[in-house]
């Protein structure tokens, strides 16, 4: 595994574009550090490429052979982001690829958003070449427990609906699911300990506060009022504040998990 980026270097990839969405920066910059350590063998399939704004930062300096996303309107943007050789609209639970098409499948903070996640794992295994690797970052039962300590039951439910989180699975659950589909968990790490989740949650609450039927970050990004915000000042503050909350290493008490599995 290669050395990872520093928190500052990871954060710098997100500014100025993400200045109005610091909660996303905290999570995604932590993932940038994780992915920067990993060598990926081509051909590579990325699940949940979205509009490419995250992938362009996660995989900066690399080329990903194929990106897929369920949202068709995002595909032209992903195709133009400079990372994906090709991006198409596709369902992760029923992909239009032949068996054993890819040496690597990546799935960054996406599997928890797929209601039929086990079906998706079956598809990931199908399109992987023998000895190919699946790399996943996702939620865990630890994250759910942390959220329950920080929020009321109603707030947890609202947060899950807002984030479209269908699953919080444990390490052992994932090991069994992967094994059932011909994949062996060869590496597992936790990251983002509870204190960093608490910091993320505070930022998230502020940026998603609703003002006249829209969330604050949306006003800052899209509305005429956003032009009145001191963008440069906010960016400078975030570059100072966020680095101490970025997960630059794995942690035993982490709440998110990074999984690497190999196909038999």
Secondary structure, DSSP 4 states (H G I P E B T S, - for coil): -PPPPPHHHHHHTTTTTTTT-HHHHHHHHHHHHHHHT---PSSEEEE--TTSTTHHHHTTT--BSEEEES-HHHHHHHHHSSSBS-EEE-BTTB-S--TT-EEEEEEES-GGG-TTHHHHHHHHHHHEEEEEEEEEEE--HHHHHHHHHHS-HHHHHHHHHHHT------HHHHHHHHHHTTEEEEEEEEEEEHHHHHHHHHHHHHHT-EETTEEHHHHHHHSGGGGGS-HHHHHHHHHHHGGGGS--S--TTEEEEEEEEEE-
